[in-house]
Amino acid sequence: MVKHFSTLRGADPSDILKLFDEQTIRELAMKAGLPSDADLVKFGEGVRHAAEAFREAGRPPSGEVEIAKLHSLAECVSAGGPEAEKAATELAEGLHKLSQDTGRRLRMRSEQRSVPTPTAATIEDPNTRQKAATQLARLLSFGGRRSGRTFKPYLCVPKPKRGRPQDIASLYLVAGLWGAYWEATARRPPLTAHHAEPGPFVRLVRACLERLGAANVDAVEAAKRYGKFWKRPGLSSMLS
């Protein structure tokens, strides 16, 4: 399964405002080496938009979240126990609200295996509930791997877009911060990106990554990737 930033899930705009308050924006402006006449209001807005874009790009696709939740509930119902009744209610509700993509994926898997597709009705019916839940869990996964006593199934999730989510998210962040710098100063930020001498813009990127809980992301490499993108024919002349 594709790995995503665990810190990005469930984020909301109010959290971004707390992480990047006015004092933080002033500190980031100093790290970025903004001139004294820079528009810090525009800079702050740009930084927050970049942070939101980073978080949004780092979230798993909605279909993956839906399938993972349905599979977890189905396994709980199939196993029985004190939590099965509550899980069955949630599972039936989830099947009632099933997205088109997940519904299509589930029907396709049912046709491949020549078995009926479990429905909310079969989960709600105590006589068919456990069998339907077991069948649903099997349809939503294929194989898996065992680690000690734990078995982790491979879920039938949508194919991710090209590129690792971490790379895509960091590209959005750098692009957003580039725009924030431009809006605040009407100048291009220096994209000097060396580990020994990262430069002010890379220090800005690194500081934002740390505040977003992604200090493991290499700010230098992220800036380099964006620099290569920006040098593509036609792009570098757009703001000349």
C-alpha positions as CSV (number, residue, x, y, z in Angstrom):
1,M,0.0,0.0,0.0
2,V,1.1,3.5,-0.7
3,K,2.4,5.3,2.3
4,H,1.1,8.7,3.1
5,F,1.9,11.3,5.8
6,S,0.1,10.1,9.0
7,T,0.2,13.7,10.3
8,L,-1.8,15.0,7.4
9,R,-5.0,13.1,8.0
10,G,-7.9,15.0,9.5
11,A,-6.2,18.3,9.2
12,D,-8.4,21.4,9.2
13,P,-7.9,25.1,8.2
14,S,-8.0,26.3,11.8
15,D,-4.9,24.1,12.5
16,I,-3.1,25.8,9.7
17,L,-3.9,29.2,11.2
18,K,-2.5,28.1,14.5
19,L,0.6,26.6,13.0
20,F,1.3,29.7,10.9
21,D,0.1,32.6,13.1
22,E,1.4,36.2,12.6
23,Q,4.5,35.7,14.8
24,T,5.5,32.6,12.9
25,I,5.0,34.3,9.6
26,R,7.4,37.1,10.7
27,E,9.9,34.5,11.8
28,L,9.6,32.7,8.4
29,A,10.0,36.0,6.6
30,M,13.3,36.5,8.3
31,K,14.5,32.9,7.5
32,A,13.5,33.5,3.8
33,G,15.5,36.8,3.8
34,L,12.6,38.9,2.7
35,P,13.4,42.6,2.3
36,S,12.1,45.1,4.8
37,D,9.4,46.4,2.3
38,A,7.9,43.0,1.7
39,D,4.2,42.6,2.1
40,L,3.9,40.2,5.1
41,V,0.1,40.0,4.7
42,K,0.4,38.5,1.2
43,F,3.4,36.4,2.3
44,G,1.4,35.0,5.2
45,E,-1.6,34.1,3.0
46,G,0.7,32.4,0.5
47,V,2.5,30.4,3.2
48,R,-0.9,29.2,4.6
49,H,-2.2,28.3,1.1
50,A,1.1,26.3,0.5
51,A,0.7,24.5,3.8
52,E,-2.9,23.6,2.9
53,A,-1.9,22.3,-0.5
54,F,0.9,20.2,1.0
55,R,-1.5,18.6,3.4
56,E,-4.2,18.0,0.8
57,A,-1.7,16.4,-1.6
58,G,-0.4,14.2,1.2
59,R,-3.7,12.7,2.1
60,P,-4.6,9.3,0.8
61,P,-7.3,9.1,-2.0
62,S,-10.8,9.1,-0.7
63,G,-11.4,5.7,-2.2
64,E,-8.5,4.2,-0.3
65,V,-9.9,5.6,3.0
66,E,-13.4,4.3,2.3
67,I,-12.2,0.8,1.3
68,A,-9.9,0.6,4.4
69,K,-12.8,1.5,6.7
70,L,-15.2,-1.0,5.1
71,H,-12.7,-3.8,5.3
72,S,-11.9,-3.1,8.9
73,L,-15.6,-3.1,9.8
74,A,-16.3,-6.2,7.8
75,E,-13.5,-8.1,9.6
76,C,-14.9,-7.0,12.9
77,V,-18.4,-8.2,12.0
78,S,-17.1,-11.5,10.6
79,A,-15.1,-12.2,13.8
80,G,-18.2,-11.7,16.0
81,G,-17.7,-10.5,19.6
82,P,-19.0,-7.5,21.6
83,E,-18.1,-4.9,19.0
84,A,-19.8,-6.8,16.1
85,E,-23.2,-5.3,16.5
86,K,-22.0,-1.7,16.4
87,A,-19.6,-2.5,13.5
88,A,-22.5,-4.0,11.6
89,T,-24.5,-0.8,11.9
90,E,-21.6,1.3,10.7
91,L,-20.9,-1.2,7.9
92,A,-24.5,-1.2,6.6
93,E,-24.5,2.6,6.7
94,G,-21.2,2.7,4.8
95,L,-22.7,0.4,2.1
96,H,-25.8,2.6,1.8
97,K,-23.5,5.6,1.1
98,L,-21.0,3.7,-1.1
99,S,-19.2,5.9,-3.6
100,Q,-19.6,5.0,-7.3
101,D,-15.9,4.1,-7.7
102,T,-15.9,1.8,-4.7
103,G,-19.2,0.2,-5.7
104,R,-17.9,-0.4,-9.2
105,R,-14.7,-1.9,-7.9
106,L,-16.7,-4.2,-5.5
107,R,-19.0,-5.4,-8.3
108,M,-16.1,-6.1,-10.6
109,R,-14.4,-8.2,-7.8
110,S,-17.7,-10.1,-7.3
111,E,-18.0,-10.9,-11.0
112,Q,-14.4,-12.1,-11.1
113,R,-15.1,-14.5,-8.2
114,S,-18.6,-15.3,-9.4
115,V,-20.1,-14.5,-6.0
116,P,-23.0,-12.1,-5.1
117,T,-22.0,-8.6,-4.0
118,P,-22.7,-8.1,-0.3
119,T,-25.3,-5.3,0.4
120,A,-26.4,-3.2,3.3
121,A,-29.5,-5.5,3.5
122,T,-27.4,-8.6,3.9
123,I,-25.4,-6.9,6.7
124,E,-28.5,-5.7,8.5
125,D,-30.1,-9.2,8.4
126,P,-28.8,-11.2,11.4
127,N,-29.2,-14.4,9.5
128,T,-26.9,-13.4,6.6
129,R,-24.7,-10.8,8.4
130,Q,-21.6,-12.8,9.3
131,K,-21.4,-14.6,6.0
132,A,-21.8,-11.4,4.0
133,A,-19.2,-9.6,6.1
134,T,-16.7,-12.4,5.6
135,Q,-17.4,-12.2,1.8
136,L,-17.1,-8.5,1.8
137,A,-13.7,-8.5,3.6
138,R,-12.4,-11.0,1.0
139,L,-13.6,-8.9,-1.9
140,L,-11.9,-5.8,-0.6
141,S,-8.5,-7.5,-0.2
142,F,-6.2,-9.9,-1.9
143,G,-3.5,-11.8,0.0
144,G,-1.4,-10.1,2.5
145,R,1.7,-10.6,4.7
146,R,2.2,-12.0,8.2
147,S,4.4,-10.4,10.8
148,G,4.5,-12.6,13.9
149,R,0.9,-13.1,14.9
150,T,-0.4,-10.2,12.9
151,F,-1.7,-10.6,9.3
152,K,-1.9,-7.4,7.2
153,P,-4.1,-7.8,4.1
154,Y,-3.4,-6.0,0.8
155,L,-6.4,-3.8,0.1
156,C,-8.0,-3.4,-3.4
157,V,-7.4,0.3,-3.4
158,P,-7.4,2.7,-6.4
159,K,-4.1,2.9,-8.3
160,P,-2.2,6.0,-7.0
161,K,-1.2,8.8,-9.4
162,R,2.4,8.8,-10.7
163,G,5.0,9.9,-8.2
164,R,5.2,9.3,-4.5
165,P,2.7,11.3,-2.4
166,Q,5.6,12.7,-0.4
167,D,7.3,14.0,-3.6
168,I,4.0,15.4,-4.9
169,A,3.1,17.1,-1.6
170,S,6.6,18.7,-1.2
171,L,6.4,20.0,-4.8
172,Y,3.1,21.7,-4.0
173,L,4.6,23.2,-0.9
174,V,7.7,24.6,-2.6
175,A,5.6,25.9,-5.5
176,G,3.3,27.6,-3.0
177,L,6.1,29.1,-1.0
178,W,7.7,30.3,-4.3
179,G,4.4,32.1,-5.0
180,A,4.2,33.5,-1.5
181,Y,7.7,35.0,-1.9
182,W,6.8,36.5,-5.3
183,E,3.5,38.0,-4.1
184,A,5.3,39.6,-1.2
185,T,8.3,41.0,-3.0
186,A,7.6,40.9,-6.8
187,R,10.9,39.1,-7.0
188,R,11.9,35.5,-7.6
189,P,13.3,33.7,-4.6
190,P,16.8,32.3,-4.9
191,L,16.5,28.6,-5.4
192,T,20.0,27.9,-4.1
193,A,19.8,24.3,-2.9
194,H,22.9,22.7,-1.3
195,H,23.0,20.7,1.9
196,A,26.1,22.6,3.0
197,E,24.7,26.0,2.2
198,P,20.9,25.6,1.7
199,G,20.1,29.3,1.1
200,P,17.3,31.3,2.6
201,F,14.5,29.9,0.5
202,V,15.4,26.3,1.4
203,R,15.6,27.3,5.0
204,L,12.0,28.6,4.6
205,V,10.9,25.3,3.1
206,R,12.6,23.3,5.9
207,A,11.0,25.4,8.6
208,C,7.5,24.9,7.1
209,L,8.1,21.2,6.8
210,E,9.1,21.0,10.4
211,R,5.9,22.9,11.5
212,L,3.8,20.5,9.4
213,G,5.3,17.5,11.1
214,A,7.3,16.4,8.0
215,A,10.9,17.1,9.1
216,N,11.9,13.9,7.5
217,V,11.3,15.4,4.0
218,D,14.5,16.7,2.5
219,A,14.0,20.4,1.8
220,V,17.0,20.6,-0.4
221,E,15.9,17.8,-2.7
222,A,12.3,19.3,-2.8
223,A,13.7,22.7,-3.9
224,K,15.9,21.0,-6.5
225,R,12.9,19.1,-8.0
226,Y,10.9,22.3,-8.2
227,G,13.9,24.1,-9.7
228,K,14.1,21.5,-12.5
229,F,10.4,21.9,-13.1
230,W,10.7,25.6,-13.3
231,K,13.4,25.5,-15.9
232,R,11.2,23.6,-18.3
233,P,10.7,25.6,-21.6
234,G,8.2,28.4,-21.4
235,L,7.7,28.4,-17.7
236,S,10.7,30.5,-16.6
237,S,9.7,33.4,-18.8
238,M,6.1,33.6,-17.5
239,L,7.0,36.1,-14.7
240,S,9.8,37.9,-16.6
